Amino acid sequence: MKNISFLYSRLDNVIEYSQALNIEKRYFSLWDKDSDSYIENGNLIIGKRNFPVSDIFLKGPHNLQNIMAALLALSGIYPTWDQKLAADVLSKFKGLSHRLEYVDTIEGVAFYNDSKATTLDSLEAALRSYNEPVILIAGGKNKGSDFRDLNKVVKEKVKEVVAIGKAGEDIETAWSHLVPVHKSWNFEEAVNWAYDLGRKTGGIVLLSPACASFDMFENFEDRGNQFKKIVRHLADGTKV
């Protein structure tokens, strides 16, 4: 079996380095149709196979990149892989906990747990994963980020922000001129508040903090698990 290097076409320096390697190379891209796998007209294309992006459970361009890389790896190992089986897996695979994890939909409000997102880059990737307006729960212990760096995507994607923890002041300073910002040190209150906003104005509720968790939680897993627990209570009709 050949060794295969899978490269994302935007990383020109990686591609340049790979030219010296005596291995088979396959490329994937969100836009470059000269790649071995790419996105076109709402479909993920890999060779002669295609998968409607709308049928893929995982959200976000970063997840599409991961899927393209995985399918290319599969092609290198087993070229005759079953498209129908792969499509079934892609429609059902929910990914790992705390990473854009779908939790539940209550009275039309969908909840997503992205507690693992502790940087601005990961928050931006999360926001760009949805077409619906977002009610964002963000904050915690700031890791030195300047939230103004996300002003453009916040203006485009976010309807309202519920800011938690120590970073609440920084978030309010950065974004309050763009969207309404509500601050809270009580996590249950923050989630309930976001839910009420979602019911009144529409949109999804996204926990994507862009901060460390240690001001209010043991770790990001604890933060995400508490989020899911609160959502379960909401689904049962009882606010925590």
GICOR-V79584 format. One record per pair of residues at least 6 apart in sequence whose ideal C-beta (glycine too) atoms are under 7 Angstrom apart, sorted by the first residue. I is the first residue (numbers start at 1). GAP is how many residues later the second one is. D is the distance in Angstrom with one decimal. If there is no record, write none. Layout:
BEGIN
i:gap:d
I:GAP:D
I:GAP:D
END
This chain:
BEGIN
i:gap:d
1:76:6.7
2:22:4.8
2:74:6.8
3:20:4.7
4:19:6.7
4:20:5.1
4:22:5.9
4:72:4.3
5:13:5.5
5:16:6.5
5:18:5.4
5:20:4.9
6:20:5.6
6:22:6.7
6:63:4.9
6:66:5.4
6:67:6.4
7:7:5.5
7:8:5.6
7:11:6.0
7:18:6.4
7:20:5.4
8:20:6.2
8:21:6.6
8:57:6.3
9:18:5.2
9:20:4.0
9:23:4.6
9:26:5.5
10:19:7.0
18:7:5.8
26:10:4.4
26:46:4.8
27:8:4.3
27:9:5.4
28:7:5.4
28:8:6.4
28:9:4.2
28:10:6.8
28:37:6.6
28:40:3.8
28:41:5.9
28:44:6.1
29:6:4.2
29:9:5.1
30:8:7.0
30:9:5.2
30:31:5.7
30:34:6.7
30:35:6.8
31:7:6.8
31:8:7.0
32:6:5.9
33:7:6.3
36:10:6.9
36:36:6.0
37:8:6.4
37:9:4.2
37:31:4.0
37:34:6.4
37:35:5.7
38:7:5.5
39:14:6.8
39:25:6.4
42:10:6.3
42:11:5.4
42:12:6.6
43:7:4.4
43:8:6.5
43:9:5.7
43:10:6.5
44:6:6.6
44:7:4.5
44:9:5.9
44:20:6.3
44:23:6.7
44:24:6.6
46:22:6.7
46:25:5.0
46:26:6.8
46:29:7.0
49:34:5.0
51:36:5.8
51:39:6.2
53:11:6.8
55:32:6.7
55:35:6.9
55:36:5.3
56:11:6.8
56:34:4.8
56:35:6.8
57:33:6.8
57:34:5.8
57:35:6.2
57:36:6.0
57:37:6.0
58:35:6.7
58:37:5.3
59:41:5.7
59:70:4.1
59:71:6.5
60:40:6.1
60:65:6.0
60:66:7.0
60:68:6.9
60:69:3.2
61:67:6.4
62:63:5.0
67:23:6.7
71:15:6.9
74:7:5.2
75:6:6.8
94:7:7.0
94:8:6.5
95:6:6.7
97:127:6.5
98:15:5.8
98:16:7.0
98:17:4.3
98:18:4.4
98:122:6.1
98:123:6.3
98:126:3.9
99:15:6.4
99:17:4.9
100:12:5.8
100:14:5.0
100:26:6.0
100:29:6.2
101:11:6.6
101:12:4.3
102:10:5.9
103:8:4.2
103:9:6.6
103:10:5.3
103:125:5.4
103:128:4.9
104:7:5.5
104:127:5.4
104:131:5.4
106:128:5.5
106:129:5.3
107:92:5.6
109:86:6.0
109:89:3.6
109:90:5.9
109:95:7.0
109:96:6.0
110:94:4.5
111:94:4.9
111:120:4.9
112:92:6.3
112:94:4.9
112:95:7.0
113:94:5.4
113:111:4.8
113:114:5.2
113:115:5.9
114:12:4.9
114:92:6.4
114:93:5.9
114:94:4.0
115:92:5.9
115:94:6.6
115:105:4.7
115:108:4.6
115:109:3.3
115:112:6.5
116:104:5.4
117:6:5.3
117:9:5.6
117:91:4.4
117:92:6.2
117:93:6.1
118:25:6.7
118:91:6.6
118:92:6.8
118:93:6.2
118:94:5.6
118:102:6.4
119:24:6.9
119:91:6.2
120:25:5.0
120:29:5.7
120:30:5.6
120:90:5.4
122:88:7.0
123:15:6.7
123:27:6.6
123:85:4.9
123:87:3.9
124:26:5.8
124:29:5.4
126:80:6.4
126:82:4.2
127:7:6.2
127:26:5.2
127:30:4.3
127:31:6.8
128:25:6.7
130:27:7.0
130:74:6.2
132:71:5.8
132:72:5.1
133:26:4.1
133:69:6.5
133:70:3.9
134:23:5.3
134:24:5.0
134:25:6.3
134:69:6.0
134:70:5.8
134:72:5.1
135:24:5.7
135:25:5.3
135:59:4.8
135:62:5.1
135:63:5.4
135:68:5.0
135:69:6.9
135:70:5.0
136:22:5.0
136:25:4.9
136:70:5.4
136:72:6.5
137:25:4.8
137:27:6.5
137:53:5.7
137:54:6.8
137:57:5.5
137:68:6.9
137:69:6.9
137:70:4.6
138:23:6.2
138:25:6.1
138:33:6.2
138:70:6.2
138:71:5.2
138:72:5.4
139:24:4.5
139:25:4.0
139:26:4.6
139:28:4.3
139:29:5.3
139:32:5.7
139:70:5.9
139:72:5.6
140:24:6.5
140:25:4.3
140:26:7.0
140:27:5.8
140:69:4.8
140:71:3.3
140:72:5.6
140:73:5.3
140:75:5.8
140:76:6.6
141:24:6.4
141:25:5.4
141:26:6.8
141:70:5.5
141:71:4.2
141:73:5.3
141:74:4.3
142:24:6.5
142:25:4.2
142:28:5.6
142:69:5.6
143:68:6.4
143:69:5.6
145:65:6.4
147:23:5.7
147:24:5.5
147:27:3.6
147:28:6.4
148:26:4.6
151:23:7.0
151:27:6.2
154:21:5.5
154:24:5.6
154:25:6.4
155:23:4.8
158:21:5.2
159:20:6.6
159:42:6.3
159:44:5.0
160:19:5.7
160:20:4.7
160:37:5.4
161:10:6.4
161:14:5.9
161:18:5.8
161:20:4.6
162:20:5.0
162:22:6.3
162:28:4.7
162:31:5.5
162:32:5.0
163:8:4.1
163:9:6.1
163:18:5.6
163:19:6.9
163:20:4.9
164:20:5.7
164:21:7.0
164:23:6.3
164:26:5.1
164:52:6.8
165:20:6.8
165:46:6.7
165:50:4.6
165:51:5.2
166:49:4.8
167:44:5.0
168:15:4.1
171:10:6.2
172:9:4.7
172:11:6.2
175:6:5.6
182:11:6.1
184:6:4.3
184:9:6.7
187:29:6.3
187:39:6.1
188:42:5.6
188:52:4.4
191:36:6.4
191:39:4.5
192:47:5.1
194:11:4.5
195:10:6.2
195:39:5.8
198:7:5.3
207:20:5.0
213:6:5.8
213:7:5.0
213:9:6.8
213:10:4.5
217:6:4.2
217:9:6.9
230:10:5.2
233:6:6.6
233:7:4.8
END
